[in-house]
Amino acid sequence: MMQTRVAVIAIVVENPDSAADVNRLLHEAADFILGRMGLPYRERGVNLISVAIDAPQDVISALSGKIGALPGVSAKTAYSNVVTEE
């Protein structure tokens, strides 16, 4: 039995060269992603991405960590208290 959590990952991309890697990592986690919203803030030269996810906690933290380790990218995760046994 697997335990999953609902969370939101907030991503700020300041380095456009890292955008392809962010998208690749999100694509790899596509089975867990409920939805995503991206906002280009051209006036400031950043992209803001919000990702809703329902996955095991280790998957969520690994994804957020990999994304946040990219050059010019920040990622923070907010976890809900919604935990499901699957």
PASEBA-1860 file (N, C-alpha, C; in nm, 3 decimals):
! residues 86
1> MMQTRVAV> 0.084/-0.118/0.000/0.000/0.000/0.000/0.090/0.125/0.000 ~ 0.054/0.220/-0.085/0.135/0.341/-0.099/0.059/0.460/-0.042 ~ 0.132/0.547/0.030/0.074/0.668/0.087/0.111/0.788/0.000 ~ 0.010/0.867/-0.038/0.037/0.986/-0.119/-0.011/1.109/-0.045 ~ 0.047/1.224/-0.083/0.009/1.354/-0.027/-0.024/1.450/-0.140 ~ -0.109/1.545/-0.108/-0.141/1.651/-0.202/-0.054/1.771/-0.166 ~ 0.008/1.831/-0.267/0.097/1.945/-0.243/0.095/2.037/-0.364 ~ 0.154/2.155/-0.343/0.172/2.252/-0.450/0.320/2.291/-0.451
9> IAIVVENP> 0.381/2.284/-0.568/0.520/2.327/-0.584/0.518/2.461/-0.657 ~ 0.578/2.562/-0.595/0.592/2.695/-0.657/0.733/2.705/-0.714 ~ 0.741/2.738/-0.842/0.870/2.742/-0.912/0.889/2.881/-0.973 ~ 1.007/2.938/-0.951/1.044/3.067/-1.011/1.166/3.041/-1.099 ~ 1.149/3.066/-1.229/1.257/3.043/-1.325/1.312/3.179/-1.368 ~ 1.435/3.209/-1.325/1.500/3.334/-1.360/1.599/3.316/-1.475 ~ 1.641/3.192/-1.499/1.737/3.161/-1.606/1.664/3.087/-1.718 ~ 1.639/3.154/-1.830/1.564/3.088/-1.939/1.633/2.963/-1.992
17> DSAADVNR> 1.764/2.952/-1.973/1.835/2.832/-2.019/1.796/2.707/-1.939 ~ 1.736/2.724/-1.822/1.695/2.611/-1.739/1.551/2.567/-1.766 ~ 1.478/2.641/-1.847/1.337/2.611/-1.871/1.316/2.472/-1.929 ~ 1.399/2.430/-2.022/1.383/2.297/-2.082/1.402/2.187/-1.978 ~ 1.498/2.206/-1.886/1.520/2.106/-1.781/1.403/2.102/-1.683 ~ 1.346/2.217/-1.651/1.227/2.220/-1.564/1.115/2.141/-1.631 ~ 1.090/2.168/-1.758/0.983/2.096/-1.830/1.010/1.947/-1.839 ~ 1.136/1.908/-1.858/1.170/1.765/-1.864/1.139/1.697/-1.731
25> LLHEAADF> 1.178/1.760/-1.620/1.152/1.701/-1.488/1.002/1.692/-1.460 ~ 0.928/1.795/-1.498/0.783/1.790/-1.479/0.720/1.681/-1.566 ~ 0.769/1.665/-1.687/0.718/1.560/-1.776/0.742/1.421/-1.717 ~ 0.858/1.402/-1.654/0.890/1.273/-1.592/0.795/1.242/-1.477 ~ 0.740/1.343/-1.413/0.647/1.324/-1.301/0.501/1.339/-1.343 ~ 0.475/1.336/-1.472/0.341/1.364/-1.525/0.231/1.275/-1.466 ~ 0.263/1.151/-1.430/0.161/1.062/-1.376/0.107/1.110/-1.242 ~ 0.182/1.193/-1.171/0.141/1.242/-1.040/0.085/1.385/-1.043
33> ILGRMGLP> 0.110/1.457/-1.152/0.073/1.598/-1.158/-0.075/1.614/-1.190 ~ -0.143/1.690/-1.105/-0.286/1.716/-1.124/-0.307/1.830/-1.223 ~ -0.218/1.928/-1.220/-0.228/2.042/-1.310/-0.113/2.138/-1.287 ~ -0.092/2.224/-1.383/0.013/2.324/-1.370/-0.030/2.452/-1.437 ~ 0.022/2.563/-1.385/-0.008/2.693/-1.443/0.124/2.769/-1.453 ~ 0.153/2.821/-1.570/0.274/2.898/-1.589/0.241/3.041/-1.629 ~ 0.310/3.135/-1.567/0.290/3.276/-1.598/0.422/3.339/-1.636 ~ 0.438/3.379/-1.761/0.559/3.453/-1.797/0.545/3.598/-1.752
41> YRERGVNL> 0.641/3.644/-1.676/0.640/3.784/-1.631/0.753/3.853/-1.707 ~ 0.723/3.888/-1.831/0.824/3.938/-1.924/0.891/4.067/-1.875 ~ 0.812/4.153/-1.811/0.867/4.280/-1.764/0.982/4.260/-1.665 ~ 0.978/4.150/-1.590/1.082/4.121/-1.490/1.176/4.010/-1.534 ~ 1.146/3.948/-1.646/1.233/3.843/-1.699/1.229/3.713/-1.621 ~ 1.113/3.682/-1.558/1.099/3.557/-1.485/0.974/3.484/-1.531 ~ 0.972/3.355/-1.505/0.854/3.273/-1.528/0.813/3.212/-1.395 ~ 0.684/3.217/-1.366/0.630/3.164/-1.242/0.545/3.042/-1.276
49> ISVAIDAP> 0.572/2.931/-1.209/0.500/2.806/-1.237/0.446/2.750/-1.106 ~ 0.320/2.710/-1.108/0.257/2.646/-0.994/0.216/2.505/-1.037 ~ 0.255/2.404/-0.958/0.227/2.265/-0.993/0.151/2.199/-0.878 ~ 0.031/2.149/-0.906/-0.046/2.071/-0.809/-0.014/1.925/-0.830 ~ 0.017/1.854/-0.720/0.065/1.717/-0.733/0.007/1.630/-0.622 ~ -0.020/1.504/-0.653/-0.063/1.403/-0.556/0.030/1.284/-0.576 ~ 0.125/1.268/-0.483/0.230/1.168/-0.501/0.286/1.128/-0.365 ~ 0.365/1.020/-0.360/0.435/0.989/-0.236/0.526/1.106/-0.197
57> QDVISALS> 0.543/1.128/-0.067/0.619/1.242/-0.022/0.761/1.242/-0.077 ~ 0.824/1.125/-0.089/0.961/1.121/-0.141/0.966/1.164/-0.287 ~ 0.862/1.134/-0.363/0.857/1.177/-0.504/0.844/1.329/-0.512 ~ 0.758/1.386/-0.427/0.738/1.531/-0.426/0.866/1.603/-0.387 ~ 0.929/1.558/-0.278/1.049/1.628/-0.232/1.165/1.610/-0.329 ~ 1.176/1.492/-0.392/1.283/1.472/-0.491/1.262/1.562/-0.612 ~ 1.138/1.573/-0.660/1.108/1.659/-0.775/1.139/1.804/-0.742 ~ 1.092/1.851/-0.628/1.116/1.989/-0.588/1.266/2.015/-0.571
65> GKIGALPG> 1.338/1.920/-0.514/1.482/1.935/-0.496/1.558/1.941/-0.627 ~ 1.521/1.854/-0.721/1.588/1.853/-0.852/1.562/1.983/-0.927 ~ 1.438/2.030/-0.921/1.404/2.155/-0.990/1.477/2.273/-0.925 ~ 1.476/2.278/-0.793/1.542/2.387/-0.721/1.692/2.389/-0.735 ~ 1.752/2.275/-0.773/1.897/2.267/-0.790/1.942/2.319/-0.927 ~ 1.847/2.342/-1.017/1.884/2.392/-1.150/1.932/2.537/-1.139 ~ 2.026/2.577/-1.224/2.076/2.715/-1.218/1.967/2.818/-1.246 ~ 1.954/2.916/-1.157/1.857/3.023/-1.177/1.714/2.981/-1.153
73> VSAKTAYS> 1.692/2.873/-1.077/1.557/2.824/-1.051/1.539/2.806/-0.900 ~ 1.425/2.853/-0.847/1.390/2.831/-0.707/1.262/2.750/-0.702 ~ 1.253/2.659/-0.605/1.132/2.579/-0.588/1.102/2.562/-0.439 ~ 0.978/2.584/-0.403/0.931/2.564/-0.266/0.802/2.483/-0.271 ~ 0.784/2.397/-0.171/0.667/2.310/-0.169/0.581/2.337/-0.047 ~ 0.452/2.344/-0.068/0.355/2.354/0.041/0.275/2.223/0.042 ~ 0.281/2.153/0.154/0.212/2.024/0.167/0.077/2.043/0.237 ~ -0.024/1.972/0.187/-0.152/1.971/0.255/-0.147/1.858/0.360
81> NVVTEE> -0.249/1.854/0.443/-0.261/1.744/0.539/-0.339/1.628/0.480 ~ -0.371/1.635/0.351/-0.446/1.529/0.285/-0.349/1.416/0.249 ~ -0.365/1.304/0.320/-0.280/1.186/0.296/-0.373/1.073/0.259 ~ -0.341/1.000/0.152/-0.426/0.892/0.103/-0.346/0.763/0.094 ~ -0.410/0.653/0.136/-0.349/0.521/0.120/-0.402/0.462/-0.011 ~ -0.312/0.423/-0.098/-0.354/0.364/-0.226/-0.303/0.223/-0.237
END
